[in-house]
Amino acid sequence: MGMAKLILLRHGQSVYNRDNLFTGWTDVALSEQGVQEAKAVGRLLKEQELYPEICFTSWLERAIRTAQLALRELEWEHIDCLKSWKLNERHYGTWQGRHKEEVEKEIGYDVFSAVRRGYATPPPPLPDGDPRLPECDKKFEAIDAALLPRSESLADTRLRTVQYYFEWIVPELSRGKTVLVSAHGNSLRALVMQIEQLEADEISDVEIPTGEPLVYIFDETMNMLQSSRKSTEKE
């Protein structure tokens, strides 16, 4: 059994990324730049001879589409792709759809920064009856509404993402497989935090760029041997 490889891929630029809006669980499309970023990832994986044996994505279009475009470019579309809402982006509550600069101006840099880059502080939650609540989306109607967030801190996001990681992704890695995870800035930050055993104050400086794969290599005991992430840089 060979070494396991985990490829973490943040989706390409979305139309909300392009417009500097908070996205969260809002299901928006890739921008044209995002489409090109996703295709470029496929070409890069081919150059590096990284051929995943299974793929995981969230339930959000931008992550699913990024995986599809990358795998098409890699000429590797036959593999299974499992999807879970537990890999969704952090839920940004009432900030979803709002311009980031506008929110910062409204509440001040310190509070804005504590929520956006901090670990345990969630944005204001969506109120009862808000059409943006996940239970109002047909995709989530089969899930117990009590499990669905109205807003999340990174700590909240980490709980569901890391649970899914151990339940579904680690078993594939433990068999020596190469695994692709196409997800989001904060769900991937949660996984990076777990894999690298980072503290809350360390993860605040970690930014996952769109459309650039991050590769981890593990031995048969799931001990991390190598990471392509520059862990010392402030991004």
Residue pairs with C-beta under 8 A, 6 or more apart in sequence:
1 175
1 176
1 220
2 176
3 176
3 217
3 218
3 219
3 220
3 225
4 172
4 173
4 174
4 175
4 176
4 177
4 178
4 179
4 217
4 218
4 219
4 220
4 222
5 50
5 177
5 178
5 179
5 215
5 216
5 217
5 218
6 169
6 173
6 178
6 179
6 181
6 195
6 215
6 216
6 217
6 218
7 45
7 50
7 52
7 178
7 179
7 180
7 181
7 213
7 214
7 215
8 181
8 183
8 188
8 191
8 192
8 208
8 213
8 214
8 215
8 216
9 41
9 66
9 67
9 70
9 180
9 181
9 182
9 183
9 211
9 212
9 213
9 214
10 183
10 184
10 185
10 188
10 208
10 209
10 210
10 211
10 212
11 30
11 34
11 38
11 60
11 62
11 63
11 65
11 66
11 182
11 183
11 184
11 210
11 211
12 30
12 31
12 33
12 34
12 35
12 36
12 37
12 38
12 41
12 62
12 66
12 69
12 210
12 211
13 30
13 31
13 33
13 34
13 37
13 210
13 211
14 23
14 28
14 29
14 30
14 31
14 34
14 62
15 28
15 29
15 30
15 31
16 22
16 23
16 26
16 28
16 97
17 23
17 31
17 34
17 210
18 31
18 33
18 34
19 99
20 99
20 100
20 101
21 97
21 98
21 99
21 100
22 92
22 95
22 96
22 97
22 98
22 100
22 103
22 123
23 89
23 92
23 96
23 97
24 89
24 90
24 91
24 92
24 93
24 95
24 96
25 60
25 88
25 89
25 91
25 92
25 96
25 132
25 134
25 137
25 149
26 96
26 97
26 132
27 60
27 61
27 62
27 137
27 139
28 61
28 62
29 61
29 62
29 65
30 38
30 61
30 62
30 65
30 66
34 62
34 66
34 210
34 211
35 65
35 69
37 66
37 210
37 211
38 65
38 66
38 67
38 69
38 70
38 73
38 211
39 69
39 70
39 72
39 73
40 73
40 211
41 66
41 69
41 70
41 73
41 211
41 212
41 213
42 69
42 70
42 71
42 72
42 73
42 74
43 73
43 74
44 213
45 51
45 52
45 70
45 74
45 213
46 73
46 74
46 75
48 215
50 178
50 213
50 215
51 74
51 76
51 178
52 71
52 76
52 79
52 177
52 178
52 179
52 180
53 79
53 172
53 177
53 178
53 179
54 79
54 80
54 81
54 82
54 172
54 177
54 179
54 180
55 67
55 71
55 79
55 80
55 81
55 82
55 179
55 180
55 181
55 182
56 81
56 82
56 83
56 84
56 87
56 168
56 169
56 179
56 180
56 181
56 182
56 183
57 63
57 64
57 66
57 67
57 81
57 82
57 83
57 87
57 181
57 182
57 183
58 64
58 83
58 84
58 85
58 86
58 87
58 88
58 89
58 182
58 183
58 184
58 187
59 83
59 84
59 85
59 87
59 88
59 139
60 88
60 89
60 184
62 184
63 87
63 182
63 183
63 184
64 81
64 83
64 182
66 182
66 211
67 81
67 180
67 182
68 77
70 180
70 182
71 77
71 79
71 180
82 168
84 164
84 168
85 139
85 140
85 143
85 148
86 160
86 161
86 163
86 164
87 161
87 164
87 181
87 183
87 184
87 187
88 183
88 184
88 187
89 157
89 183
89 184
89 185
89 186
89 187
90 152
90 153
90 154
90 156
90 157
90 184
90 185
90 186
90 187
91 134
91 149
91 150
91 151
91 152
91 156
91 157
92 123
92 151
92 152
93 122
93 123
93 124
93 125
93 126
93 150
93 151
93 152
94 123
94 124
94 125
94 126
94 127
94 130
94 151
95 103
95 123
95 124
96 126
96 132
97 132
100 116
103 112
104 112
114 121
115 121
115 122
115 123
115 153
117 204
118 153
118 154
118 200
118 204
119 153
119 154
119 155
119 200
119 201
119 203
119 204
120 153
120 154
120 155
120 200
121 153
122 151
122 152
122 153
122 156
123 151
124 151
125 150
125 151
126 132
126 133
126 150
126 151
130 136
133 148
133 150
134 140
134 143
134 145
134 148
134 149
135 141
135 145
135 148
140 148
149 156
154 186
154 189
154 190
154 203
155 200
157 186
157 187
157 190
158 190
158 193
158 194
161 187
161 190
161 191
162 190
162 191
162 194
165 191
165 194
169 179
169 181
170 222
172 179
173 179
173 218
173 222
174 220
174 222
176 220
181 188
181 191
183 191
185 207
185 208
185 210
188 208
188 214
189 203
189 206
189 208
192 198
192 203
192 206
192 208
192 214
192 229
193 202
193 203
193 206
195 216
195 224
195 227
196 224
196 227
196 229
196 231
198 206
205 234
205 235
206 229
206 235
207 235
208 214
209 235
213 228
214 227
214 228
214 229
215 226
215 227
215 228
216 224
216 226
216 227
216 228
217 224
217 225
217 226
217 227
218 224
218 225
219 225
